[in-house]
Amino acid sequence: MKLLAPLLLVAAAALLQGCEREPVRTVVVPPRPPTGFGQAPQAEPTPRVAAPQVAAPEVAAPSAPASGSAPVAVRDVGDPDGARILATRELVVPVVGVAPTALADHYDDARGKRVHEAIDIMAPEGRPVVAVDDGRIAKLFTSRGGGLTVYHFDAQGQLAYYYAHLQSYAPGLAEGANVRRGQLIGYVGSTGNANPAAPHLHFAVFRLGPQKNWWQGDAVNPYPALSQAAPAPAQVVAAASR
């Protein structure tokens, strides 16, 4: 049994090699890979879908919300200011049925020639995906890498939450819609460059700049905050339209 866990981690990492991050420190210009802050991305047509690196020294992540839990140690917290902001948020795990203890830190994993800058939450295809925080839907976007994606700004306009590889959106979900923590926004899938044999939610966070561009910001490691978040509610409702 002691050998089983490492073998499972190796197998999961192999399945997820195709999963690349979407725009955080870069601007996406689909279908080409991100190349810098050139221009806003142009959406692709929406597909028909169903309703040897040296490790950085370990540092302590920012303190979690006032829950009495000890900070989680990670190699890279990402943008320090964004990490401090994220640590104050009361979040829920964005996939129903996944416990915070089941999450793993994939933030600084290699994805091709890039760093992941996100975590992958493994779940069966069609599992509900919910908003991790209160806020609004800033952009619904389809790209070659991320497939069906959602960009969700927090209520303060400081952070953007990014959900990728969705099978489909929640009924009625629209840009500009206000969402509450725990509301249904979509379903786990394998759209984009995700491996169909390993459906999952690619989840990223970035701190927004002064322009509040949905495709631009400084990446933040979501793992420390989500590892101390509440589980998603078992009963979810669709996001309300604006």
N, C-alpha and C positions, 0 to 999 in steps of 0.2 A: 504493500500500500504506500510505503514511503516513496517508492520509485514512480508511482502512478501520477502524482501531482506534477512533477517536472515534465513528464512525458506529455501530459495534457497541455501544459503551457507551451511546449515546443510545437505541438500540433496546431494549437490555436494561432500562434504567431505565424506559422506557415500559411494557414488559410487566409490570414489578414494582410498578406504582403501587398496586395493590390490596393489596399485602402489608403488613399492619400488625403491630405488635408485640403480644405477649400480656402478661400481667401481670408487671411487674417493679417499677416504682414505684407501680403501681396495683393495685387489686383488680378482677378480671374478674367481672362479673355478667352472663353471657350471657343473652339475645342482645343486650343493650344494650352500648354501648361502655363501657370502664372509666371510672369517675367518682371514684375515691378509695378509701381504706381503709375501706369500709363494712362488708362482710361477706365471708365466704368465698364463692367462686363456686359456683353450682349447675350441675351438669353437664347438658348436653342429651342427648337419646337418642342413642346411638351409631349412626351410619349403617352400612348394610351396605357393606363394602368388601372388595376382594380382599385370600386369604392374602397575593420578593426579599429571603433571610435573610443577615445579615452573618456571614461565616465567622469562627469563633473562631481566635485565633492558634494556629499549630501548636506542639505540644509533643512532646517525646520520650516514647515509651511506656516503661513500666518495663522493666528489664533482663529479657531472656529467660532461661530455664534455662541452666545452665552449658554452653553449646555453642560459645561463642566468637563467636556471631553478633552483629552490631551491632543496637541497638534500632531498632524500626520507628517512624518519625515519623507520628503521626496528629493530627487536629485535636482529638479528644476521646477520652480514655482511659476516660471514665465515672467510676465511683466509684474514687477513688485507692486506698483500702485494698483493695478487691476486685481492682483491677488489679495491685497488688503480690503478692497471693496467687496470682492466676492465672499470673503470670509465673514462679512457682516450680514449676508443674505440668508434668509430662512428658506432653504430649497427642498424640493422633493426629487427623488431619483426619477429621471424622465421616462423610464420604461416600467410599465405595470408588471408586478410579480418578481422584480429584481431587487434583492436586498442590498443595502449599502455595502455590506461586508463581502458581497460577491463581485464588487468592482475591482479593477486592476489599473495600475498607472501605466498607460501606454504613451504618455505625453512626449517623451524624448526618444521613442522608438524610431528606427529608420524606416522610411517608406520610399523605396527607390532611392533617388538622389536627395530626398528631402526629409525633414524631421516631421513626425506625425502632428504634433501640437494639438492633440485631441485624445480622447479615450474612446474605445469601442466597447459597447455594451451588447453582449451576445444575448439573443433571444429568438424564439421561433418567429417565422414570418407571420405577419398579421397581428402581432402583439401590440396593444395600444401604446402610443407614445404621448406623453403629456407635457405641458409647459412646466418648466422647473421653477418658475418664479412668476410673479405678476408682471404685466407689461403689455406690449402690443406687437402685432405681427408686422414687421417692417418690410419683408420681402418674401415672396414665394418664387423660387428660382429653380430652373432645371439646367443641369450642366452635365458634361460627359463624365467628369470625375465623381461628383456628388450625387448624380441622379436627381431625384425629387428632394428638394431641400427647403428648410424654413429658417429665416433669420428673424429672431425674436429679440426686441430691445426691452431692457428692464424699465420699470416705471420711472426711474430717475434719469434715464437716457445716458447712463454711464457704461453699461455693459451690453454686449450682444451675445445671445445664445444661438448656436448653430446646430441644426439637426439635419443629418444627411442619410442618403440611401433609403429613403422612405418608400414603402410599397405604394402608398396613396395618402392623400390629405384627409383630414376629418371633414365630414359633410359641412358645407357652409363656410369653411375657413377662407378668409380673404385678407388681402393686404389692408392694413389699417385697423383690423379688428383688435379690440381689447381682450386680453386673456388673463385668467386668474391661475394661480399656481394649482396644478393638478388637473387642469382642463385638457380634454382630448384635442390633439392637433394633427395626429396622423397615426401611421401604423409601420412597424418594423418591416424592412424589406431588404433588397439587395440591388437596387437600381444604381446606375452609374458604373463605377469600376469595382464594385464589391463582388466578392466571390459568391455565386448563388448557393454554394454548399455551406456558407457561413453567414446567414442573415444576421444583421446587427444594426444598431444605431451608432453612427459616428457622431460624437457630441463634442463640440468645441465652444470655448468662451473667448471673447476678446474685448479689450477696453476700447471704447469708441474715442475717436479724435474729436476736435472742435466742430468739424463739418458733419459729424454723425452719418458718415457714409456706411451703408450696410455691408459693403465689400471691403472695408478698410479698418484696421485697428491693430492693437498690440496683443498678441496671444497670451492667454492666462491658462495655467494648468487647472482643469476643473476637478481633478481627482481629490485633492485635500478637502474641498468643500463637499463634494458629493459623497465621499466616504463617511461623512457625518450627517448627511441629509436624512430626511424622513423617507420612508418608502412611499411610492406613489399610491394614491387611493385605489382600492379594488374596483369601486364604482366610479366611472368617469362620465362626463358629459361633454358634448361637442362645444368648441369655442363659439361664443356669440358673434354674430356679424356686427359691423360698426353701425 
